[in-house]
Amino acid sequence: MTGKRPPSQWPEAAIRLIVRSYLRRLDQEERAERVRVIFNARMRTAIGRSEPSRNRIYLNPRLIDRHPEELLPTLVHELCHLVAGYKAGHGPLWQEMMRRCGFPPQTFHELDVTDFLAERRSWRWRCRRCGEIYIRKSRAAHRYRCGGCGGSLELLEGGRRAAREASPPRRKPSR
């Protein structure tokens, strides 16, 4: 990477200038002061997300920094969602706004996100009635019942190790 500053570390004033200029194209410049752009490091595979009711746009700093050329189209995509409203989705109103801003109305990215996929933790649960063991990705499995007898579940342990121990051993391929 060159010595240039990644987009997620651009001054807020630079991001605000972009927001104002594209809202002007949508005849919504008065909204510029209310719009907040937040770089959210918890985002995994989505490059952007909007919350029209709160005038907020969330951008994935890792994807934007890796692919800085995606900052502008993603920011405009999410701005169009703010202006069009939640119910408009990717429908005709949103598509028209994207065209007015000079971008094709694309609804997804094709960036490589394999580095950002998180391996989810597994939890080991046992039926209190029949002893059946379940491996679940949610720690909230206490809300569920055993599929065999309907008994309640109790948490045994969590983590990847617990899931490996509870699963049957893998067979080695025969030659």
C-alpha positions as CSV (number, residue, x, y, z in Angstrom):
1,M,0.0,0.0,0.0
2,T,1.3,3.5,-0.7
3,G,1.8,6.2,1.9
4,K,-1.7,7.6,1.2
5,R,-4.2,7.7,4.1
6,P,-6.9,5.0,3.8
7,P,-10.4,6.2,3.3
8,S,-11.5,5.2,6.8
9,Q,-9.0,7.7,8.2
10,W,-10.0,10.6,6.0
11,P,-11.0,13.7,7.8
12,E,-14.7,14.0,8.6
13,A,-14.8,17.2,6.6
14,A,-13.8,15.3,3.4
15,I,-16.6,12.7,3.9
16,R,-19.1,15.5,4.6
17,L,-18.2,17.3,1.4
18,I,-18.9,14.1,-0.6
19,V,-22.2,13.6,1.2
20,R,-23.2,17.3,0.6
21,S,-22.3,17.2,-3.1
22,Y,-24.3,14.0,-3.8
23,L,-27.3,15.2,-1.8
24,R,-27.3,18.3,-3.9
25,R,-27.7,16.2,-7.0
26,L,-30.7,14.6,-5.3
27,D,-32.2,18.0,-4.3
28,Q,-31.7,17.1,-0.7
29,E,-28.7,19.2,0.3
30,E,-30.6,20.5,3.5
31,R,-30.2,16.9,4.9
32,A,-26.4,17.0,4.7
33,E,-25.9,18.2,8.3
34,R,-28.1,15.4,9.7
35,V,-26.4,12.6,7.9
36,R,-23.7,10.7,9.8
37,V,-21.2,8.4,8.2
38,I,-19.7,5.9,10.6
39,F,-16.9,3.4,9.8
40,N,-18.0,0.3,11.7
41,A,-15.2,-2.2,12.3
42,R,-17.8,-4.9,13.3
43,M,-19.1,-5.2,9.8
44,R,-17.9,-8.4,8.1
45,T,-18.9,-8.9,4.5
46,A,-21.3,-6.0,3.8
47,I,-19.4,-3.0,2.5
48,G,-22.1,-0.5,3.5
49,R,-25.5,-0.3,5.3
50,S,-27.9,2.6,5.9
51,E,-30.4,3.4,8.6
52,P,-32.8,5.9,7.0
53,S,-34.8,6.5,10.2
54,R,-31.6,7.8,11.9
55,N,-29.9,9.3,8.9
56,R,-26.9,7.1,9.4
57,I,-24.6,5.3,7.0
58,Y,-22.3,2.6,8.2
59,L,-19.2,1.6,6.1
60,N,-16.9,-1.4,6.5
61,P,-13.5,0.2,7.1
62,R,-11.6,-3.0,6.2
63,L,-13.2,-3.5,2.8
64,I,-13.2,0.3,2.0
65,D,-9.5,0.5,2.9
66,R,-8.6,-2.5,0.9
67,H,-10.7,-1.3,-2.1
68,P,-10.7,2.5,-1.8
69,E,-12.3,2.8,-5.3
70,E,-15.5,1.4,-3.7
71,L,-15.9,4.3,-1.2
72,L,-17.7,6.7,-3.6
73,P,-20.2,4.1,-5.2
74,T,-20.9,2.6,-1.8
75,L,-21.5,6.0,-0.1
76,V,-23.8,7.1,-3.0
77,H,-25.6,3.8,-2.8
78,E,-26.3,4.3,0.9
79,L,-27.2,8.0,0.5
80,C,-29.8,7.0,-2.1
81,H,-31.3,4.6,0.5
82,L,-31.5,7.5,3.0
83,V,-33.3,9.7,0.6
84,A,-35.6,7.0,-0.9
85,G,-36.5,5.7,2.5
86,Y,-36.5,2.2,4.0
87,K,-39.5,0.9,2.1
88,A,-38.1,1.8,-1.3
89,G,-35.5,-0.9,-1.1
90,H,-33.7,-1.3,-4.4
91,G,-36.8,-0.4,-6.4
92,P,-37.5,2.2,-9.1
93,L,-37.2,5.2,-6.9
94,W,-33.8,4.2,-5.5
95,Q,-32.6,3.2,-9.0
96,E,-33.5,6.6,-10.4
97,M,-31.6,8.3,-7.7
98,M,-28.5,6.2,-8.4
99,R,-28.7,7.2,-12.0
100,R,-29.1,10.9,-11.1
101,C,-25.9,10.6,-9.1
102,G,-24.1,9.0,-12.1
103,F,-23.8,5.4,-10.9
104,P,-25.4,2.2,-12.1
105,P,-28.0,0.9,-9.7
106,Q,-26.0,-2.1,-8.4
107,T,-27.2,-3.9,-5.4
108,F,-24.2,-6.0,-4.4
109,H,-20.4,-6.1,-4.5
110,E,-18.2,-8.9,-5.8
111,L,-15.2,-8.2,-3.5
112,D,-13.3,-11.0,-2.0
113,V,-14.4,-11.2,1.7
114,T,-12.9,-14.6,2.6
115,D,-10.4,-12.9,5.0
116,F,-13.3,-11.3,6.9
117,L,-15.5,-14.3,7.5
118,A,-15.6,-15.1,11.1
119,E,-15.6,-18.7,12.4
120,R,-18.6,-18.8,14.7
121,R,-18.3,-20.3,18.1
122,S,-20.2,-23.5,18.8
123,W,-22.1,-24.3,21.9
124,R,-22.7,-27.8,23.3
125,W,-26.2,-28.5,24.8
126,R,-27.7,-31.6,26.3
127,C,-31.3,-32.5,26.8
128,R,-32.2,-32.7,30.4
129,R,-34.7,-35.5,29.8
130,C,-33.1,-37.9,27.4
131,G,-29.4,-36.8,27.3
132,E,-29.3,-36.1,23.5
133,I,-26.3,-33.8,22.7
134,Y,-26.8,-30.8,20.3
135,I,-24.2,-28.5,18.8
136,R,-25.6,-25.0,18.2
137,K,-24.1,-21.8,16.9
138,S,-26.4,-19.8,19.2
139,R,-25.9,-19.6,22.9
140,A,-29.6,-18.8,23.1
141,A,-30.5,-22.4,22.6
142,H,-32.1,-22.5,26.0
143,R,-35.2,-21.2,24.2
144,Y,-35.5,-24.5,22.2
145,R,-36.5,-28.0,23.1
146,C,-35.1,-31.4,22.3
147,G,-36.3,-32.7,18.9
148,G,-36.8,-36.2,20.2
149,C,-38.5,-35.9,23.6
150,G,-39.3,-32.2,24.0
151,G,-37.1,-31.8,27.0
152,S,-35.4,-28.6,27.9
153,L,-31.7,-28.1,27.0
154,E,-28.8,-27.3,29.4
155,L,-25.6,-25.7,28.3
156,L,-22.6,-27.9,28.7
157,E,-19.7,-25.9,27.2
158,G,-19.0,-23.4,24.5
159,G,-16.2,-22.9,22.0
160,R,-14.8,-24.8,19.0
161,R,-13.1,-27.4,21.2
162,A,-16.5,-28.4,22.6
163,A,-17.9,-28.9,19.2
164,R,-15.0,-31.0,18.1
165,E,-15.2,-33.2,21.2
166,A,-19.0,-33.8,20.7
167,S,-18.8,-34.6,17.0
168,P,-18.0,-38.1,15.9
169,P,-14.4,-38.8,15.0
170,R,-13.5,-38.3,11.3
171,R,-12.6,-41.4,9.4
172,K,-9.3,-41.5,7.6
173,P,-9.8,-42.2,3.9
174,S,-8.9,-45.7,3.0
175,R,-6.4,-46.3,0.3
